[in-house]
């Protein structure tokens, strides 16, 4: 009876969410324009991914605005061989397939039942960073899926698979390499070796074999130089990098535009906070509960926005995973009194409220939402929850087998 009632509530919630989306964004153009500047749906795919994939085998150079690896460009080559009118719908289908994979991986990682799995799917459908990822045709959801799948494989003692999955993500974008710290924390040498070898095989050996060493190196250098030349990123309100958010908030609330000295101070503070996130991840990884392997990943993900200068809203596509992991932990049986642990549920719920489309719609427009650093702020309750978990659950620490 309880199960039937739960599915009925979920069905009503799904219908309400569909109605909300339709009322807010009746067309794709309206959706694209409401979530960010310009009105082109999947603009990053249209203007950066497809053109680079289209020319990678004949003219291996990144187009302007392509800041990824040659490996990713080669993955895009089959789509680049198609007319853009055919490639764009296929990319949309791949995006939807990635979301389905996200649900499947999180279901296995958190051991969710059918009702909880449906609730997580709704969490994804209501997440602003996830929709922002879809709007731009980005790969942040793919990064979240690959990193979560790596943690799942690590828990299941499939070390080689864990290393290769994370290597796949790191061969596309550099920042998932940070999550290899989980292998170090768990003292899993096989996973670490598999990650290093997998990254070299996918990120270096394969492009060198297909493009040649000189052209591969020229591609990577041009891509990195493009990032360095993109000075506009620091002044873009979409940047959720801690120092940029802090400076913007100072301007919005105190009408004070910080200079270089204040910017350097916030940058240094961000580095210190990122190190703190790393220490938190290490402490969480030492907990004896094997199911807590998702929580160190959350702590490392939270470190990114303290040091990565772009950190666009879609970078926070990992938030639904974090919110689900913490909510599951709050209501699952565990050591210590249940009352305080359940009270912690208010923190991931607050994170969801701010990072959801409902929180997004509370702001006047996307510019205000990003200017106030809402995606960045949405991760702070999660960090508080992780710290509280260590405080509320005393016990001997050790690497679970």
Long-range contacts (C-beta under 8 A, 24 or more apart in sequence): 3-114, 3-115, 6-115, 7-114, 7-115, 7-118, 10-115, 10-118, 10-119, 10-122, 13-122, 14-118, 14-122, 14-125, 17-122, 17-125, 17-126, 20-357, 20-358, 21-125, 21-357, 24-357, 24-361, 31-131, 31-135, 32-135, 34-365, 34-366, 35-128, 35-131, 35-132, 35-135, 35-366, 36-132, 36-135, 36-136, 36-238, 36-366, 37-366, 41-135, 41-137, 42-88, 42-91, 42-92, 42-95, 42-134, 42-135, 42-136, 42-137, 43-136, 43-137, 44-136, 44-137, 44-138, 45-88, 45-91, 45-136, 45-137, 46-84, 46-88, 46-137, 49-76, 49-79, 49-91, 49-137, 50-76, 50-79, 50-80, 50-84, 50-87, 50-88, 50-91, 51-80, 52-76, 52-80, 53-77, 53-78, 53-79, 53-80, 53-81, 54-80, 54-81, 55-80, 56-80, 56-211, 57-210, 60-211, 60-215, 60-216, 60-218, 60-219, 61-218, 61-219, 61-222, 62-219, 62-222, 62-223, 62-226, 64-226, 65-226, 66-223, 66-226, 67-223, 67-226, 67-227, 67-230, 68-172, 68-173, 68-223, 69-171, 69-172, 69-173, 69-203, 69-207, 69-220, 69-223, 70-207, 70-211, 70-216, 70-219, 70-220, 70-223, 71-171, 71-172, 71-202, 71-203, 71-206, 71-207, 72-139, 72-171, 72-172, 72-173, 73-219, 74-206, 74-207, 74-210, 75-172, 91-137, 92-137, 95-133, 95-134, 95-137, 95-141, 98-141, 98-142, 98-145, 99-124, 99-130, 99-141, 101-145, 102-141, 102-144, 102-145, 102-148, 102-320, 102-321, 105-145, 105-148, 105-149, 105-152, 106-148, 106-320, 106-321, 106-324, 108-152, 109-148, 109-151, 109-152, 109-155, 109-293, 109-294, 109-325, 110-291, 110-294, 110-324, 110-325, 110-328, 111-291, 112-324, 112-328, 116-328, 120-320, 120-324, 123-320, 123-323, 123-324, 123-352, 124-320, 126-352, 126-356, 126-357, 126-358, 127-317, 127-319, 127-320, 127-352, 127-355, 127-356, 127-357, 128-313, 128-355, 128-356, 128-357, 128-359, 128-360, 128-369, 128-374, 128-375, 129-313, 129-314, 129-315, 129-316, 129-317, 129-319, 129-355, 129-375, 130-314, 130-317, 130-320, 131-357, 132-312, 132-313, 132-314, 132-317, 133-314, 133-317, 136-314, 138-312, 138-314, 139-172, 139-173, 140-314, 140-315, 140-316, 140-317, 140-318, 141-314, 141-317, 142-169, 142-172, 143-169, 143-172, 143-173, 143-175, 143-176, 143-317, 143-318, 144-317, 144-318, 144-321, 146-176, 147-176, 147-179, 147-297, 147-301, 147-318, 148-294, 148-297, 148-321, 150-179, 150-182, 151-182, 151-293, 151-294, 151-297, 154-182, 154-183, 154-186, 154-188, 154-191, 154-293, 155-290, 155-291, 155-293, 159-188, 159-190, 159-191, 159-194, 160-190, 160-191, 160-194, 161-194, 162-188, 162-191, 162-194, 162-195, 163-190, 163-191, 163-192, 163-193, 163-194, 163-195, 163-196, 163-197, 163-198, 164-194, 164-195, 164-198, 166-195, 166-198, 167-194, 167-195, 167-196, 167-197, 167-198, 167-199, 167-201, 167-202, 167-203, 168-198, 168-202, 170-195, 170-199, 170-203, 171-198, 171-199, 171-202, 171-203, 175-304, 175-308, 178-300, 178-303, 178-304, 179-297, 179-300, 181-278, 181-281, 181-282, 181-300, 182-281, 182-285, 182-293, 182-296, 182-297, 182-300, 185-281, 185-282, 185-285, 185-286, 185-296, 185-399, 186-285, 186-399, 187-399, 233-309, 233-310, 234-309, 237-367, 237-370, 237-371, 238-312, 238-313, 238-370, 239-309, 239-310, 239-311, 239-312, 240-305, 240-311, 240-312, 240-313, 240-315, 240-316, 240-370, 240-373, 240-375, 240-376, 241-270, 241-305, 241-306, 241-307, 241-308, 241-309, 241-310, 241-311, 241-376, 242-266, 242-269, 242-270, 242-273, 242-305, 242-306, 242-307, 242-376, 243-267, 243-269, 243-270, 244-309, 245-373, 245-376, 245-377, 248-371, 248-372, 248-373, 249-372, 249-373, 252-371, 252-372, 270-306, 270-307, 271-306, 271-307, 273-303, 273-306, 274-303, 274-304, 274-306, 274-307, 277-302, 277-303, 277-306, 277-383, 278-303, 280-383, 280-386, 280-387, 280-390, 283-390, 283-397, 284-386, 284-389, 284-390, 285-399, 286-397, 286-398, 286-399, 287-390, 287-393, 287-395, 287-397, 287-400, 288-395, 288-396, 288-397, 288-398, 288-400, 289-334, 289-400, 290-400, 291-329, 291-332, 292-329, 294-321, 294-325, 295-325, 295-326, 295-329, 295-386, 295-389, 297-321, 298-322, 298-325, 298-326, 298-382, 298-386, 299-383, 299-386, 301-379, 302-379, 302-382, 302-383, 305-376, 305-379, 311-376, 313-370, 313-375, 315-375, 316-355, 316-375, 316-376, 316-378, 316-379, 319-351, 319-352, 319-355, 319-375, 319-378, 319-379, 319-382, 320-352, 322-348, 322-351, 322-379, 322-382, 323-348, 323-349, 323-351, 323-352, 323-382, 324-348, 326-382, 326-385, 326-386, 329-389, 334-393, 335-393, 335-395, 336-392, 336-393, 336-394, 337-392, 340-392, 341-392, 341-393, 344-385, 344-388, 344-389, 344-392, 347-381, 347-382, 347-384, 347-385, 347-388, 348-381, 348-382, 348-385, 350-381, 351-378, 351-379, 351-380, 351-381, 351-382, 352-378, 354-378
